[in-house]
Every structure is written in C-alpha cells, then in structure tokens.
Amino acid sequence: MKIIESLRQKWENLDQDFIITDETSCSFKDLELIDLNFLDEVKQGDVVALIGEFDALTVISFITLLDKGAIVVPLTNINKNDHNNYFDILKVDLVVQKGVIINSFSNYPKDILPRPHHPHHPFP
C-alpha cells in the first residue's frame, strides 16, 4: 500500500491538524488539495533532491516522491553551499524546490550503482 493511501485511510474523517509549524498548520485534507503536477515527470528510481523545510508543500512532495519510487535526498537551505557537492556525489537526477523542478541532470548513467538483491526491494 502506498504511504498516501495509508495516511488517507487514517486521516480521512479527522479535521485535526496534520502538520503544525511555527508559522502555520494544515489538515491532511488541506495537503491533498496541493497541486503536485510538477512531479509528473519523476520516474521510479530517479534520485530527487528535495529542498525545503517542514512546510506542507515539502511534506506532501516528500511523501509523493516516495510513493513514486523515487530516491529522495532531503536538503534544507541551511546547507545550501554544499548542495552542488551533494548533487554530484549522489548523482541527483532532479532538484525540486517550492513546487518547481529547478534543475534536471541527465548526464548520470543509471547502471553505475549496484542494485540490491533483496526480494522486497522496490526496484528490480
């Protein structure tokens, strides 16, 4: 079962806050209203750097990326000066920030990393 489906089942009849930060709060129903079309081009196995804090858009983007089978590299602006190093070391395919794909790298071959052989691993 996808993470979003599991959360939906647990939170569908609750109007309580799902995310609470210093600035705002929102329910799970509010999260589901956020437009995530910008993630349509993400494919299973893509390495996606997600830059953000603990805001609603970043949280729902993180969950959606996991459900799509992406490998998510969560980053914040605190370590902004190191981002390019992370992108290179981790062979990042896409960089997402504030609801936009801000960079796309296509020069990293996908077959350079060994695939795990665990029977329950999501990638064959």
C-alpha distance (Angstrom), angle and dihedral (degrees) to the residues before:
residue distance angle dihedral
M1 . . .
K2 3.78 . .
I3 3.80 118.3 .
I4 3.80 92.6 -120.7
E5 3.82 91.5 53.2
S6 3.78 91.9 49.8
L7 3.80 91.3 49.7
R8 3.80 91.3 46.0
Q9 3.81 91.0 54.8
K10 3.80 92.0 50.2
W11 3.81 97.3 42.5
E12 3.83 105.0 31.2
N13 3.81 95.2 101.3
L14 3.79 96.4 36.2
D15 3.78 124.3 93.3
Q16 3.79 93.0 -173.0
D17 3.77 121.8 121.7
F18 3.79 112.7 -85.0
I19 3.81 95.9 -174.6
I20 3.78 123.5 30.5
T21 3.80 122.3 -177.4
D22 3.79 134.5 162.7
E23 3.79 90.6 -94.4
T24 3.80 104.5 36.1
S25 3.77 149.8 -11.4
C26 3.80 134.4 -144.5
S27 3.76 140.5 -174.7
F28 3.78 124.8 -121.8
K29 3.80 88.4 -106.4
D30 3.82 88.4 57.8
L31 3.81 89.7 52.3
E32 3.78 91.7 54.1
L33 3.82 90.3 56.4
I34 3.80 92.4 61.8
D35 3.80 112.7 108.7
L36 3.81 109.4 -119.7
N37 3.81 98.7 174.2
F38 3.80 88.8 120.3
L39 3.84 87.2 73.1
D40 3.82 94.0 57.6
E41 3.80 93.4 101.2
V42 3.82 93.2 54.3
K43 3.80 111.3 108.1
Q44 3.77 132.6 -163.7
G45 3.79 109.2 -80.8
D46 3.81 95.8 22.9
V47 3.79 113.6 138.3
V48 3.80 104.7 -130.8
A49 3.80 124.7 -171.9
L50 3.80 107.4 -150.3
I51 3.78 111.8 -161.8
G52 3.77 115.2 -163.9
E53 3.74 149.2 88.9
F54 3.80 129.4 -108.3
D55 3.79 96.0 -63.5
A56 3.80 123.0 133.0
L57 3.81 95.5 -104.3
T58 3.79 93.4 51.7
V59 3.81 93.3 45.8
I60 3.82 95.4 49.9
S61 3.82 89.9 42.9
F62 3.82 89.7 53.2
I63 3.82 92.5 50.5
T64 3.81 92.2 45.4
L65 3.80 92.5 49.3
L66 3.80 90.7 51.8
D67 3.81 90.2 49.4
K68 3.82 89.8 51.6
G69 3.81 89.2 55.2
A70 3.78 95.0 -111.1
I71 3.78 121.7 151.2
V72 3.80 102.6 -121.4
V73 3.79 124.0 -150.2
P74 3.82 105.8 -167.7
L75 3.80 113.3 -152.4
T76 3.79 135.0 171.9
N77 3.77 131.8 -155.6
I78 3.79 89.7 -107.7
N79 3.81 89.6 80.2
K80 3.82 95.4 35.6
N81 3.81 93.3 131.3
D82 3.81 89.6 61.2
H83 3.81 97.7 47.1
N84 3.81 96.6 98.7
N85 3.80 90.4 51.4
Y86 3.82 90.0 52.1
F87 3.80 91.2 47.5
D88 3.79 90.6 53.8
I89 3.80 98.4 41.5
L90 3.81 94.1 45.5
K91 3.82 94.8 40.5
V92 3.80 92.4 -125.4
D93 3.82 115.5 -158.8
L94 3.82 99.2 -169.4
V95 3.79 136.7 16.0
V96 3.81 116.9 -150.0
Q97 3.79 125.1 -168.5
K98 3.81 131.7 162.6
G99 3.78 94.9 -10.9
V100 3.80 96.4 -48.0
I101 3.79 134.8 98.2
I102 3.79 97.4 -126.8
N103 3.79 98.0 180.0
S104 3.77 138.5 15.9
F105 3.78 124.4 -163.9
S106 3.78 118.5 -164.7
N107 3.78 100.0 167.0
Y108 3.80 96.9 88.4
P109 3.80 115.0 94.7
K110 3.80 111.7 -133.2
D111 3.80 95.6 -143.4
I112 3.81 97.4 63.6
L113 3.79 93.7 86.6
P114 3.80 119.6 71.8
R115 3.79 113.2 -119.4
P116 3.81 117.3 -128.2
H117 3.79 114.1 -113.6
H118 3.78 96.9 -146.8
P119 3.83 110.6 133.8
H120 3.82 93.3 -131.1
H121 3.79 96.9 46.2
P122 3.84 110.0 123.2
F123 3.80 94.5 -132.5
P124 3.81 120.1 65.0
